[in-house]
Amino acid sequence: MIVSIDGPAGAGKSTVAKRLARELGLVYLDTGAMYRAVTLVAMRLGVDLGSEEACARIAEGVELTFDAEGRILVDGEPGEPEIRGEAVTREVSRVSAHPRVRRAVVAMQRRLGARSPGLVAEGRDTTTVVFPDADHKFFLIASPRERARRRAAQLGQEDRVDGVLEEIRRRDHLDSTRADSPLQRAEGAVEVDTEGLGEREVVERMLDVIRARETAP
Ligand code: DC
């Protein structure tokens, strides 16, 4: 079974996807971590992040896998926590906007999907491009302020909600207006409004949808 989950930055996709994967006994595929990892390697090597050619060469050459806990390994080495750092977060939209980078990363994601008996894939374009034929597709939404609050809490920086809100608006804009795979709701994706809901409640709603569909004649 393949479940794909999409939605804007801070909508709770990763926490929800992790939990849903656990509940369903499936592998969790964090696609954002893969773009972050490519960005991290590019920054370490000091390449021009505006160069599609240079970034694509990295995406095509790096080996990205996941450990048993779903944490990314970059050429076999842990990518956490560096991939979550501010520098990578600031630059990842630019790197992930290059079509050739996306092609290489999407190909890796499909290979991982083909190898595993089932997975929950989370990230922009997983419902539209990577796994458009997923058994279940979800689009999570929440207001920008709620998303900023969650992101700030996740970073342990509750006093920085306004700053994070700025960042979220900037990323929303970049992610939804880019030419290749802009953020959009896939046909057939079930929209789940997570405003004011806890992680458990969101996952329960998704499980209800999945169960109802799996048992439907
Ligand atoms: O979900 P995240 O914050 O870890 O994602 C990091 C960046 O990668 C974000 O700017 C959008 C991009 N991304 C993407 O373009 N496609 C995906 N499938 C996942 C993430």
Residues whose N, C-alpha, C, O or C-beta is under 5 A from the ligand:
A	BS01	DC	T31 G32 A33 Y35 V92 S93 S96 G123 R124 D125 T126
